């Protein structure tokens, strides 16, 4: 077998979305599994929608995911002369022809066919134009497109590595445009020339491209090119089993990066969208490379489950060391406007240790730890359900006195002293610890209480206990 060469070829009309990232990943894994070459190609011939911003966003998302490419990134607009050369070759061989029909004329014919309830396709009226008729059109200022002369008999068979054999009747295909009037090639033409020039052995892409494949195979044959293997991946559906789109929430890779997903977690999850290896769910990257093959890709659509992705992200967060997690959490705290200089590196390592079990996204640290950095307001329901209960001021006063004493202010010692206090009061632990939690954090849910008190420090903890007692007294007057 020739050395495997695959490509990921996004159109830069927007950011890298989940479907595109899955396609890139499957190509990357296939190339790495076979010791092949992975190429990044930017298909930027849609000049009205392609932007430099989108190109850079796609490249940055690929880098963040760790999908490094061996060649590229190449841009189609850099090789217009090459497309024109091949189009001219097809014109000279009679396998393509110039069409002078205007968009308005074509639209009129479509409408006429629609009124007659007929299926419309281009009627080839420019195929037999004489040289004089062509000259007349050009003198009138008409700029031609170049159409492929598609055979209208027989069938084109796609032996797809995922779908199996798919047969297309040539009579249902049309003489599609290869080169637009402005000289820019269309997708179906440019992709064939590119894949040939880059020696692509396998075209792995979403099955929304399957209908393009017979046209491309016919172009390969007309140009005398070797036809690559094709593998069309199943589409990705949203939780409601409709095609994944913006209405399902985040679909851009950079959004998941901004929300605090780890690239390893997203890679692991994307690999399972349409591919599987038994019942296994968690895969390291090296393991994915070793086990990935197209035989494991299913034909049925894959369902994107945000809850499962978030769970998987939590699994990967818990694999991080305290130092690694602390480093990753800081940007989210900084973006929230918190003053990071309030604490030293050791404090952030401890914060990471204390909150790690509760994090499913890195961005969750903001809600979990905001009360460490700024003045807070008590949650109204926490005040009503906890602080206003009978006997709470007395409990908080005893806790204040206990924590004001002279001892090493670490969670183990804090827990020891507070549990001793619980025994002295004869109350259930919850009736003591819940008011303390609300008093020092303003809420009923927080990181583990004793570790939270340690991170707040003795002075801040005592101050907040005193304020809570004062607030309760003021409310009872």
C-alpha positions as CSV (number, residue, x, y, z in Angstrom):
1,X,0.0,0.0,0.0
2,X,1.2,3.5,-0.7
3,X,2.0,5.6,2.3
4,X,-1.3,6.9,3.8
5,X,-1.9,10.5,3.1
6,X,-5.1,12.2,4.4
7,X,-6.2,15.8,4.7
8,X,-8.6,17.9,6.8
9,X,-9.9,20.7,4.5
10,X,-12.2,23.1,6.4
11,X,-13.9,26.0,4.7
12,X,-13.1,29.2,6.7
13,X,-16.6,30.6,6.8
14,X,-16.8,30.3,10.5
15,X,-15.1,28.8,13.5
16,X,-14.1,25.1,13.8
17,X,-17.3,23.4,14.9
18,X,-17.7,20.0,16.6
19,X,-18.5,18.2,13.3
20,X,-15.4,19.6,11.7
21,X,-13.2,18.8,14.7
22,X,-14.5,15.2,14.7
23,X,-13.6,14.9,11.0
24,X,-10.1,16.4,11.6
25,X,-9.6,13.9,14.5
26,X,-10.6,10.8,12.6
27,X,-8.2,11.8,9.7
28,X,-5.5,12.5,12.3
29,X,-5.9,9.2,14.1
30,X,-6.1,7.3,10.8
31,X,-2.8,8.9,9.6
32,X,-1.1,8.3,13.0
33,X,-2.3,4.7,13.3
34,X,-0.8,3.9,9.8
35,X,2.3,6.1,10.2
36,X,1.0,8.3,7.4
37,X,0.8,12.0,6.7
38,X,-1.9,14.4,7.9
39,X,-2.4,17.6,5.8
40,X,-4.2,20.8,6.7
41,X,-5.8,22.5,3.7
42,X,-7.9,25.7,3.8
43,X,-10.6,25.6,1.2
44,X,-11.0,29.4,0.9
45,X,-12.6,29.7,-2.6
46,X,-15.9,31.0,-1.2
47,X,-14.7,34.6,-1.3
48,X,-17.9,36.1,-0.1
49,X,-17.8,34.1,3.2
50,X,-14.2,33.2,3.9
51,X,-12.4,35.4,6.4
52,X,-8.8,35.6,7.7
53,X,-10.2,35.7,11.2
54,X,-11.9,32.3,10.6
55,X,-8.7,30.8,9.2
56,X,-6.7,31.8,12.3
57,X,-9.5,30.6,14.6
58,X,-9.5,27.2,12.9
59,X,-5.7,26.9,13.1
60,X,-5.7,27.9,16.8
61,X,-8.5,25.4,17.6
62,X,-6.5,22.6,15.9
63,X,-3.4,23.5,17.9
64,X,-5.4,23.6,21.1
65,X,-6.8,20.1,20.4
66,X,-3.2,18.9,19.7
67,X,-4.1,17.8,16.1
68,X,-0.7,18.7,14.6
69,X,-0.4,18.6,10.9
70,X,2.6,17.4,8.8
71,X,2.1,19.6,5.8
72,X,0.3,22.9,5.3
73,X,-1.7,24.8,6.0
74,X,-2.3,25.2,2.2
75,X,-4.8,27.7,0.7
76,X,-6.7,27.1,-2.5
77,X,-6.5,30.7,-3.5
78,X,-2.8,30.4,-3.8
79,X,-3.0,28.0,-6.8
80,X,-5.6,29.4,-9.1
81,X,-3.3,29.0,-12.1
82,X,-3.3,25.2,-11.5
83,X,-7.1,25.0,-11.5
84,X,-7.2,27.0,-14.7
85,X,-4.6,24.7,-16.3
86,X,-6.7,21.6,-15.6
87,X,-9.9,23.3,-16.6
88,X,-8.4,24.2,-19.9
89,X,-7.3,20.6,-20.4
90,X,-10.8,19.4,-19.9
91,X,-12.1,22.1,-22.3
92,X,-9.6,21.0,-25.0
93,X,-10.6,17.3,-24.6
94,X,-14.3,18.1,-24.9
95,X,-15.0,17.0,-21.3
96,X,-16.0,20.5,-20.3
97,X,-17.6,23.5,-22.0
98,X,-18.2,27.2,-21.5
99,X,-21.7,28.3,-20.5
100,X,-22.9,31.8,-21.1
101,X,-26.3,31.5,-19.5
102,X,-26.8,34.3,-16.9
103,X,-28.1,33.6,-13.4
104,X,-31.3,35.3,-14.3
105,X,-31.9,33.1,-17.3
106,X,-31.2,30.0,-15.3
107,X,-33.6,31.1,-12.6
108,X,-36.4,31.6,-15.1
109,X,-35.9,28.1,-16.4
110,X,-36.0,26.7,-12.8
111,X,-39.2,28.5,-12.1
112,X,-40.8,27.2,-15.4
113,X,-39.8,23.6,-14.5
114,X,-41.2,24.1,-11.0
115,X,-44.6,25.3,-12.4
116,X,-44.7,22.2,-14.6
117,X,-43.7,20.1,-11.5
118,X,-40.7,18.9,-13.3
119,X,-37.2,18.2,-11.9
120,X,-34.9,20.8,-13.4
121,X,-31.2,20.4,-14.3
122,X,-29.1,22.4,-16.8
123,X,-30.3,21.7,-20.3
124,X,-26.9,22.0,-22.1
125,X,-28.0,24.7,-24.4
126,X,-24.5,26.1,-24.4
127,X,-22.9,22.8,-25.2
128,X,-23.3,23.2,-29.0
129,X,-22.7,26.9,-29.3
130,X,-20.7,27.8,-32.4
131,X,-17.6,29.9,-32.2
132,X,-19.5,32.8,-33.6
133,X,-22.2,32.5,-31.0
134,X,-19.6,32.4,-28.3
135,X,-18.0,35.5,-29.6
136,X,-21.3,37.3,-29.7
137,X,-21.9,36.4,-26.1
138,X,-18.5,37.7,-25.1
139,X,-19.0,41.0,-27.1
140,X,-22.3,41.4,-25.1
141,X,-20.1,41.3,-22.0
142,X,-21.2,37.9,-20.8
143,X,-18.5,36.1,-18.8
144,X,-18.8,32.3,-19.1
145,X,-18.6,29.6,-16.4
146,X,-17.0,26.3,-17.2
147,X,-19.3,23.3,-16.9
148,X,-18.3,19.6,-16.7
149,X,-19.8,17.5,-19.4
150,X,-21.3,14.8,-17.2
151,X,-22.3,11.5,-18.8
152,X,-26.0,10.9,-18.6
153,X,-26.0,7.1,-19.0
154,X,-24.8,4.4,-16.8
155,X,-24.0,4.6,-13.1
156,X,-21.2,5.7,-10.8
157,X,-20.4,3.4,-7.9
158,X,-18.9,4.6,-4.6
159,X,-17.2,1.8,-2.7
160,X,-17.3,3.6,0.6
161,X,-15.2,2.2,3.5
162,X,-18.0,3.1,6.0
163,X,-21.2,3.1,4.0
164,X,-20.4,0.2,1.8
165,X,-21.4,0.3,-1.9
166,X,-23.5,3.3,-2.9
167,X,-24.7,3.5,-6.5
168,X,-25.6,6.8,-8.3
169,X,-27.4,7.0,-11.6
170,X,-25.5,9.3,-13.9
171,X,-28.8,10.5,-15.4
172,X,-29.6,12.2,-12.1
173,X,-26.4,14.2,-12.2
174,X,-26.0,17.5,-14.0
175,X,-23.4,19.4,-15.9
176,X,-22.2,21.1,-12.7
177,X,-20.1,24.3,-12.8
178,X,-16.3,23.7,-12.4
179,X,-15.1,27.3,-12.6
180,X,-17.2,30.4,-11.9
181,X,-17.4,33.4,-14.1
182,X,-14.9,35.2,-11.9
183,X,-12.3,32.4,-12.5
184,X,-12.7,30.9,-9.0
185,X,-13.1,27.1,-9.0
186,X,-16.0,25.5,-7.3
187,X,-15.7,23.0,-4.5
188,X,-16.1,19.9,-6.5
189,X,-13.5,20.8,-9.1
190,X,-10.9,22.3,-6.7
191,X,-11.0,19.4,-4.3
192,X,-10.3,16.9,-7.0
193,X,-7.3,18.7,-8.3
194,X,-6.0,19.3,-4.7
195,X,-6.4,15.7,-3.7
196,X,-4.5,14.6,-6.7
197,X,-1.7,17.1,-6.4
198,X,-1.3,16.2,-2.7
199,X,-1.4,12.4,-3.4
200,X,-4.3,11.9,-1.0
201,X,-4.9,8.2,-0.6
202,X,-8.0,8.4,1.6
203,X,-10.8,11.0,1.7
204,X,-12.4,10.8,5.2
205,X,-15.2,13.4,5.6
206,X,-18.8,13.8,6.8
207,X,-21.5,12.0,4.9
208,X,-23.1,15.3,3.9
209,X,-20.4,15.2,1.2
210,X,-21.6,11.8,-0.1
211,X,-23.7,13.3,-2.8
212,X,-20.7,15.2,-4.2
213,X,-18.6,12.0,-4.5
214,X,-20.0,10.7,-7.8
215,X,-19.3,14.0,-9.5
216,X,-15.8,14.0,-8.1
217,X,-15.2,10.4,-9.3
218,X,-16.3,11.4,-12.8
219,X,-13.8,14.3,-12.6
220,X,-11.0,12.0,-11.5
221,X,-11.7,9.7,-14.5
222,X,-12.0,12.6,-16.9
223,X,-8.6,14.0,-15.7
224,X,-6.9,10.6,-15.7
225,X,-6.3,10.8,-12.0
226,X,-6.1,7.8,-9.6
227,X,-9.2,7.7,-7.5
228,X,-8.6,7.7,-3.7
229,X,-10.5,5.6,-1.1
230,X,-13.6,7.3,0.3
231,X,-15.0,7.0,3.9
232,X,-18.0,9.1,4.8
233,X,-18.6,9.6,8.5
234,X,-22.1,9.5,10.0
235,X,-23.6,12.8,10.8
236,X,-23.8,14.2,14.4
237,X,-27.2,14.8,15.9
238,X,-28.2,16.9,18.9
239,X,-29.9,15.5,22.0
240,X,-33.3,15.9,20.3
241,X,-32.0,13.7,17.4
242,X,-32.0,16.5,14.9
243,X,-28.9,17.6,13.1
244,X,-26.4,19.3,15.6
245,X,-26.7,23.1,15.2
246,X,-26.4,26.3,17.2
247,X,-29.8,25.8,18.7
248,X,-28.3,22.9,20.7
249,X,-25.9,25.3,22.3
250,X,-22.1,25.5,21.8
251,X,-20.9,24.0,18.6
252,X,-17.6,25.9,18.2
253,X,-14.5,24.3,19.6
254,X,-13.2,27.5,21.1
255,X,-16.4,27.8,23.1
256,X,-15.6,24.6,24.9
257,X,-12.1,25.9,25.5
258,X,-13.5,29.1,26.9
259,X,-15.8,27.1,29.2
260,X,-13.0,25.1,30.7
261,X,-13.0,21.8,28.9
262,X,-9.7,20.0,28.6
263,X,-8.5,19.2,25.1
264,X,-7.8,15.6,26.1
265,X,-11.4,15.2,27.3
266,X,-12.9,16.8,24.1
267,X,-10.6,14.6,21.9
268,X,-11.8,11.5,23.9
269,X,-15.4,12.4,23.5
270,X,-15.2,13.3,19.8
271,X,-13.6,10.0,19.1
272,X,-16.7,8.2,20.4
273,X,-19.0,10.2,18.1
274,X,-19.4,7.5,15.4
275,X,-16.6,5.2,16.5
276,X,-16.3,2.7,19.2
277,X,-14.1,0.0,20.7
278,X,-16.3,-2.4,22.7
279,X,-17.6,-0.9,25.9
280,X,-14.5,1.2,26.6
281,X,-15.2,4.9,27.2
282,X,-12.0,6.5,28.5
283,X,-9.0,6.5,26.0
284,X,-5.6,8.0,26.3
285,X,-4.3,9.6,23.1
286,X,-1.7,6.9,22.5
287,X,-4.4,4.3,23.0
288,X,-6.7,6.0,20.5
289,X,-4.0,6.0,17.9
290,X,-3.3,2.3,18.5
291,X,-6.9,1.2,18.4
292,X,-8.5,3.5,15.8
293,X,-9.6,2.1,12.5
294,X,-12.3,2.8,10.0
295,X,-13.9,-0.6,10.6
296,X,-15.0,0.7,14.0
297,X,-16.9,3.6,12.5
298,X,-20.7,3.0,12.4
299,X,-23.2,3.9,9.7
300,X,-25.8,5.4,12.1
301,X,-25.8,9.0,13.2
302,X,-24.0,9.8,16.4
303,X,-25.8,11.7,19.2
304,X,-23.9,14.6,20.9
305,X,-24.6,14.4,24.7
306,X,-23.4,17.5,26.5
307,X,-23.9,15.9,29.9
308,X,-21.6,13.0,29.0
309,X,-19.0,15.3,27.7
310,X,-19.1,17.3,31.0
311,X,-18.8,14.1,33.0
312,X,-15.9,13.0,30.9
313,X,-14.2,16.4,31.4
314,X,-14.5,15.9,35.2
315,X,-12.8,12.6,34.9
316,X,-9.8,14.2,33.2
317,X,-9.8,17.1,35.6
318,X,-9.4,14.7,38.5
319,X,-6.3,13.2,36.8
320,X,-4.5,16.5,37.0
321,X,-1.9,17.2,39.7
322,X,-2.6,20.1,42.1
323,X,0.0,22.2,40.4
324,X,-1.4,21.5,36.9
325,X,-4.9,22.3,38.0
326,X,-4.0,25.4,39.9
327,X,-2.2,26.7,36.7
328,X,-5.3,26.0,34.6
329,X,-7.7,27.6,37.1
330,X,-5.9,30.9,37.4
331,X,-6.9,32.4,34.0
332,X,-10.6,31.7,34.8
333,X,-10.3,33.5,38.1
334,X,-8.4,36.4,36.5
335,X,-11.1,36.7,33.8
336,X,-13.7,36.9,36.5
337,X,-12.0,40.0,37.8
338,X,-10.6,38.4,41.0
339,X,-7.3,39.8,42.4
340,X,-5.0,36.9,42.1
341,X,-2.2,38.6,44.0
342,X,-4.3,38.2,47.2
343,X,-2.8,34.7,47.6
344,X,0.4,32.9,46.9
345,X,1.1,29.8,44.8
346,X,0.7,27.4,47.8
347,X,-2.8,28.8,48.4
348,X,-3.8,28.1,44.8
349,X,-2.5,24.6,45.0
350,X,-4.6,24.0,48.0
351,X,-7.7,25.6,46.3
352,X,-7.1,23.2,43.4
353,X,-6.9,20.2,45.8
354,X,-10.0,21.3,47.7
355,X,-12.2,21.9,44.6
356,X,-11.0,19.2,42.2
357,X,-13.6,16.6,43.0
358,X,-16.4,19.1,42.4
359,X,-15.2,20.5,39.1
360,X,-16.6,19.3,35.8
361,X,-15.4,22.4,33.9
362,X,-12.6,24.7,34.8
363,X,-14.9,27.7,34.6
364,X,-16.8,26.2,37.6
365,X,-14.1,27.5,39.9
366,X,-15.5,31.0,39.6
367,X,-18.8,30.0,41.2
368,X,-17.1,27.8,43.8
369,X,-14.5,30.2,45.0
370,X,-15.7,33.8,44.4
371,X,-16.3,34.4,48.1
372,X,-12.6,34.0,48.7
373,X,-11.8,37.1,46.7
374,X,-14.5,39.7,47.4
375,X,-17.3,40.8,49.7
376,X,-20.4,38.8,49.1
377,X,-24.1,39.0,49.5
378,X,-25.9,36.2,51.4
379,X,-28.2,34.2,49.3
380,X,-31.7,35.2,50.6
381,X,-32.9,31.6,50.8
382,X,-29.7,30.7,52.9
383,X,-30.6,33.5,55.4
384,X,-34.2,32.4,55.6
385,X,-33.6,28.6,55.9
386,X,-30.4,28.6,57.9
387,X,-29.4,31.8,59.6
388,X,-32.8,32.8,61.0
389,X,-33.3,29.5,62.7
390,X,-33.6,29.6,66.5
391,X,-30.3,29.3,68.4
392,X,-28.1,30.1,65.4
393,X,-26.5,33.3,66.8
394,X,-25.5,31.4,69.9
395,X,-24.0,28.6,67.8
396,X,-22.0,31.0,65.6
397,X,-20.7,32.8,68.7
398,X,-19.4,29.5,70.1
399,X,-17.8,28.7,66.7
400,X,-16.2,32.2,66.7
401,X,-14.7,31.8,70.1
402,X,-13.4,28.3,69.2
403,X,-11.7,29.4,66.0
404,X,-10.3,32.6,67.6
405,X,-8.1,30.4,69.9
406,X,-4.4,29.9,69.3
407,X,-3.8,26.8,67.2
408,X,-2.4,25.9,63.8
409,X,-5.1,27.0,61.4
410,X,-5.2,23.9,59.2
411,X,-8.3,21.9,58.1
412,X,-7.6,18.9,60.3
413,X,-7.2,20.9,63.5
414,X,-10.2,23.1,62.5
415,X,-12.3,19.9,62.0
416,X,-11.1,18.4,65.3
417,X,-12.1,21.5,67.3
418,X,-15.5,22.1,65.6
419,X,-16.5,18.4,66.0
420,X,-15.6,18.7,69.7
421,X,-17.9,21.7,69.9
422,X,-20.7,19.7,68.3
423,X,-20.4,17.1,71.0
424,X,-20.5,19.7,73.7
425,X,-23.7,21.2,72.3
426,X,-25.4,17.9,71.8
427,X,-26.7,19.1,68.4
428,X,-26.5,17.2,65.1
429,X,-23.4,18.2,63.1
430,X,-25.6,19.7,60.3
431,X,-27.2,22.1,62.7
432,X,-23.8,23.5,63.5
433,X,-21.9,23.2,60.3
434,X,-24.6,24.5,57.9
435,X,-24.9,27.9,59.7
436,X,-21.1,28.2,59.7
437,X,-21.0,27.5,56.0
438,X,-23.6,30.2,55.3
439,X,-21.9,32.6,57.6
440,X,-18.5,32.4,55.9
441,X,-19.5,31.8,52.3
442,X,-22.9,33.3,52.0
443,X,-24.4,30.1,50.5
444,X,-25.5,26.6,51.4
445,X,-23.2,24.9,48.9
446,X,-19.4,25.4,48.9
447,X,-16.2,23.4,48.8
448,X,-15.6,21.2,51.9
449,X,-16.2,23.3,55.0
450,X,-13.1,22.8,57.0
451,X,-10.8,23.3,54.0
452,X,-12.8,26.4,53.1
453,X,-12.2,27.9,56.5
454,X,-8.5,27.1,56.2
455,X,-8.3,28.9,52.9
456,X,-10.2,31.9,54.2
457,X,-7.8,32.2,57.1
458,X,-8.5,32.8,60.7
459,X,-9.0,36.6,60.5
460,X,-11.4,36.6,57.6
461,X,-13.3,33.6,59.1
462,X,-13.7,35.3,62.5
463,X,-14.7,38.6,60.8
464,X,-17.4,36.9,58.8
465,X,-18.8,35.0,61.7
466,X,-19.1,38.2,63.6
467,X,-20.9,39.9,60.7
468,X,-23.3,37.1,60.4
469,X,-24.2,37.3,64.1
470,X,-24.7,41.1,63.7
471,X,-26.9,40.6,60.6
472,X,-29.1,38.1,62.5
473,X,-29.4,40.4,65.5
474,X,-30.4,43.3,63.2
475,X,-33.0,41.2,61.5
476,X,-34.6,40.1,64.8
477,X,-35.0,43.7,66.2
